[in-house]
Amino acid sequence: MPDIIDISPTISPDTAVWPGDTPFSRSVALSMSAGDNLELSSITTTVHIGAHTDAPNHYAADGAAIEERPLEMYLGLCQV
C-alpha cells in the first residue's frame, strides 16, 4: 500500500466557511505560558470547515451516513 499523506489544510479564524455558518474560534482555558500545568482549550466551528467529505445524507433524505460508507471509497491516488 502506498503512503497515506494528509493534505488537510490548517484551520484558523481566517478559514472561509459557508455564509451564515459558524466560523472557527478557539477558547483557551489553561495555558502553560500563563503558569498553568497544561494546555487546555476548546474550539467552536462548523463541521463543514476545511477539507472534508459530505456523506450522501447531507444532500439526500435517504442517503447513507458517513459511518455506513467504506473508508476505501475515500482513499486513492491523487496529485498534490
C-alpha positions in Angstrom: 0.0 0.0 0.0 1.4 3.5 -0.8 2.0 6.1 1.9 -1.0 8.0 3.1 -0.4 11.7 3.1 -2.8 14.0 4.9 -3.5 17.0 2.7 -5.9 18.7 5.1 -5.4 22.5 5.3 -4.6 24.3 8.5 -7.8 25.6 10.2 -7.8 29.1 11.7 -10.1 32.0 12.2 -9.2 33.0 8.6 -10.6 29.8 7.2 -13.6 30.5 5.0 -17.0 29.0 5.9 -20.3 28.9 4.1 -22.1 32.3 4.5 -24.1 32.1 7.8 -22.2 29.0 9.1 -20.1 29.0 12.3 -16.6 30.3 11.8 -13.6 28.7 13.7 -12.9 30.1 17.1 -10.7 28.8 20.0 -11.0 29.5 23.7 -8.0 28.8 25.9 -8.9 27.6 29.4 -5.4 26.8 30.7 -2.0 27.7 29.3 1.5 26.9 30.4 2.6 30.3 29.2 0.2 31.7 31.8 1.6 29.5 34.5 -0.9 26.6 34.3 0.4 23.0 34.4 -1.1 22.1 31.0 -2.6 23.4 27.8 -6.4 23.1 27.6 -8.7 24.7 25.0 -11.9 24.2 23.2 -13.0 25.0 19.7 -16.2 26.0 18.1 -16.9 25.7 14.3 -18.9 24.1 11.6 -18.2 20.5 10.7 -18.0 21.8 7.1 -14.7 23.6 7.6 -11.5 22.8 5.7 -11.1 19.5 3.8 -14.0 17.2 4.4 -16.4 14.8 2.8 -20.1 15.2 2.8 -22.0 12.0 3.3 -24.9 11.3 1.0 -27.4 12.0 3.8 -26.2 15.6 3.8 -27.8 16.2 0.4 -30.3 13.3 0.0 -33.0 12.4 2.6 -32.5 8.6 2.1 -28.7 8.9 1.6 -26.2 6.9 3.6 -24.5 8.3 6.7 -20.7 8.6 6.6 -20.2 5.7 9.0 -22.1 3.5 6.6 -19.7 4.1 3.8 -16.5 2.1 3.4 -13.3 4.0 4.1 -11.8 2.7 0.9 -14.2 5.0 -1.1 -12.1 7.9 0.2 -8.6 6.5 -0.3 -6.8 6.6 -3.5 -4.2 8.1 -5.7 -4.0 11.8 -6.1 -1.8 14.6 -7.3 -0.7 17.2 -4.8 
